[in-house]
Amino acid sequence: MSPASPSGRRLETRPQQGSRLSGSSSCQNRTQLKALFTVTAEEKIKVLPNHGLHVAGFFVAFIVSLVLAWVTLFIMGRYQCWKGSVLTGHQVQHHESKLEHSQFTSADGVNEDLALNDHMVDILFSEDPGGMLQALEELEIATLNQADAELEACRTQISKDVIALLLRNLASSGRLSTQVERRMGAVFKKQFLSLEREIREELDRKMVALTAECDLETRKKTENQYQREVAATEEAEELLKRVSERSAAECSASLRALHGLELGHLRRSLALQKEEDFARARRQLAVFQRSELHNIFFAQIKSAIFKGELKPEAAKMLLQDYCNIQEDVEELMDYFQASKRYHLSKRFGHREYLVQNIQSSETRVQGLLSAAAAQLTLLIQKHERAGYLDEGQMEVLLERAQTEVFSVKQKLDSDLKQEKKKLRQKLITRRRREMLQKHKEQRKEQLSLGDAFRAAEDVSQYLGQWRSLVAGHIAALEELQECLDQAALDGLRALTLSLSQRAAEELWRLQNSAVAQELLRRGAPWLFLQQVLEEHSKETAARAEQLEAEERDRDQEGVQSVRQRLKEDDLEAATEEQAELRRWQRCIFA
């Protein structure tokens, strides 16, 4: 028996050796028992750790170490800033006069240019040859918008440089102190950065609003188009109940095709409208930015006159020089605009030729395969007409031949899809590498304008350097684009023709081996079969030459079309047109 004690102890009771029991009886018949026991107590003590104290100690140590780390980093940062300021103190004046061309050659502009180039590869590798020209037109519009944005960034940079150059010339002539020139330059820089940030934020807001508005309009017009299609389909079904089943099926297919074309046209028109709205918003903000740049300049001149830092006579001369230079800047931008549009017209004229060339190659490929498949069918039919096959045997052989032709075409489509995917990735990688290399080279040349800016004695000299630089960059980029586009076309044509000729040869081997053996097994004479095969061989060679000649003729027509387009869009004529527009603007303003 081991009852538990209230204190948690366990008591054990066991008899002692040699104990004895004794009893006695009384007159009341009661019996008394006496026993001797030894009681042994065994105590178990359970120790519980205090986790709260450990956690508190950990948090205290963590907070102390964090504070020490922050103090150490703060001291190191202050030391580095002090060290940097000491080391670069003698370069402050150099950095104040150094040009910043980040906006003109921003990473966003380069990335957009690369994305547009990738899109050109996607057009060449499109599975929808009929939509290539439409996609090319949309790409041209996007490229023109991007070119306008680049030229506007170039205009902004030139305007800022002109202001800095005018202030420097005024200080060098003694009409403005060097300290005031530096202070005004710092104020201009600060306000220009604030303006650019404001323009970017406003552009982002407008783009979001326009996107939401265009999406809403797209949903509405798409829903209306769908309702019209449903109504037209129901009306057609009522009318087609009176015609034959075959005619009804043909009319339904034609109606579905028409609805698909209408929907595609609607989507393209909505996409173009969206691009136009975006371009209009960018132009409005560009005009606003030009006006604000002028306002900032005029406000600083007024402030300098009010503070007595600039004399009224010097301010009047500065403003006169500024207004005269604006005409030179506008003429320079007219030249840039005409040059850019001329080279873009040349680029897309060449790309239109490439797309037509791709379509011509597709025609040649389909012609080769169709000729090989037709000869296979014709071989069997000639033997049937000659009496060496009955109608049942001919149908069996034709069915087998059609199955083999379908298998060869399926394999060709699969191989083309896989190889085109590999080639596309290879071309995009190469184009990106070469375009990035060209942009880096041009970036270095643009940064060299900082030295030209410091060495320039007047604004006209500096604008002339801008003209030479930008014109050279535009021509170099267009030449690289043309080479890359031509390389993409050559690679795609070589791949398509190689796989297609392999498929045609497979059909020819099928005609000469499997079908020929089957005909001989069914009793066709060898001489007759050999004669037919020789005729087919000559026809195949003649058909291949004909298709190649037709492709050359189409290529020549494409070249003539490109030349005619370039003749119509001559650079000098485009420049004169821009100048004429400028003269009309001046007349209207006057």
HUWOWO-V183245 format. One record per run of one state. SS is the DSSP state (A for helix, B for strand, O for the rest). FROM is the first residue (numbers start at 1). LEN is the number of residues. Records with the same first field share a line. If there is no record, write none. Layout:
SS=FROM-LEN  FROM-LEN
//
This chain:
O=1-3  5-5  16-6  23-2  26-5  32-2  35-2  43-8  88-1  98-9  125-4  173-5  241-4  307-5  386-5  448-1  456-3  522-4  569-2  590-1
B=4-1  10-6  22-1  25-1  31-1  34-1  37-6
A=51-37  89-9  107-18  129-44  178-63  245-62  312-74  391-57  449-7  459-63  526-43  571-19
//
